[in-house]
Structures are given as structure tokens and as C-alpha cells.
Amino acid sequence: LTAKIRENAIVRSGLDPRTMKSTVRDGLTGETLPNPITVGMIYMLKLEHLVDEKIHARSIGPYSLVTQQPLGGKAQFGGQRFGEMEVWALEAYGAAYTLQELLTIKSDDVNGRVKAYESIVKGEAISDPGVPESFKILVNELRSLGLKVSVEDAAMKELPLKDLNELSGPEDGRLARSVSFYGN
């Protein structure tokens, strides 16, 4: 009995009870559209994304113990992620100094971060950034694979590299230039 009542209600509303489709008229011309259209319940829901809940800013905050990069996410009071595509955009724009700042002292260059803070407090010019912690982790991972990583200055002279903390800054143009196996 309930099925018959429902089917009669469907037919009265203009729907085909077999396909649940209805013929629809064009609102401008009044002509019926050539194909029937599926019609169902329409729900309106309030969008719960409010600016006050989304906004997040950070000047200083917690850093990852391993990479020394700012934590991610609002819940952990993390920093805003500056991803690969954003880096490409700034590269295309030619903003080298902005990129250098974002990827070193504002990220994982611990010594550079401290030196930049001290320079700002003293009113001096900010010194060149040092080597990011992510590079030091990369070198340590390469060393754990049995690879020897050497660092050379601008004159192609190899610098002694006992401890990665010796890499304090680019004042002599230090760059990792070669990787070779131990024993070679």
C-alpha cells in the first residue's frame, strides 16, 4: 500500500516512476528540453568555514628536532609551508634574496637565524646565511651510505670537513662539489 501511495505521488509530481527523471522546460523560451533530467532532493547547508577559525600567523614558534624546520599546521603553531611551486614562482620572478631568506634563516639555518636576530637587535646589517640543516642531514645520509662528501671553496680548494658545524656561512663561497666513495 505504501509503495502505491509513493508511486502515485511520484507520478503526480511529473516524474517517470521507472527512471525518476522529469521533463524540464527552458526558463527563457518555455520549450521542453530534449532529454529528461534526474531530479532529487536538494539540500542547503551552511558553509562552516569561518575566517576567524582559519586565520593563522606566526613570528616565532616550535621547530622540528631533526630538520630544524618550522612545524606544520595551525594546531602545532607551525609555519606556513613554502613549497616547490612557490620556489619556482620566485625563481621566475628573479627574487633571489627573498628565496635565500625564506629557505635559510626563516627555515632551517639555526646559526643564521640566531645571527639575523642579533643583527636586527643591534641595528646592523644581516649577515649572509649559513648552511641549512637539511643540507647537513643530506650529507650525513650520504656518509651513512659510505660516500665521501667533500666541500670546496670558490678557488676549488677542498675544505676540511670533520664536523658539519664547521660550515658556518658562505663567506668563502663554500659549496658541496663532489661526492666519491671512501677509499677512492
Helices and strands as residue ranges (DSSP letters): H 2-12, E 21-22, E 37-38, H 51-54, H 84-93, H 96-103, H 110-122, H 133-144, E 147-152, E 158-159, G 164-166, G 170-172, E 175-181
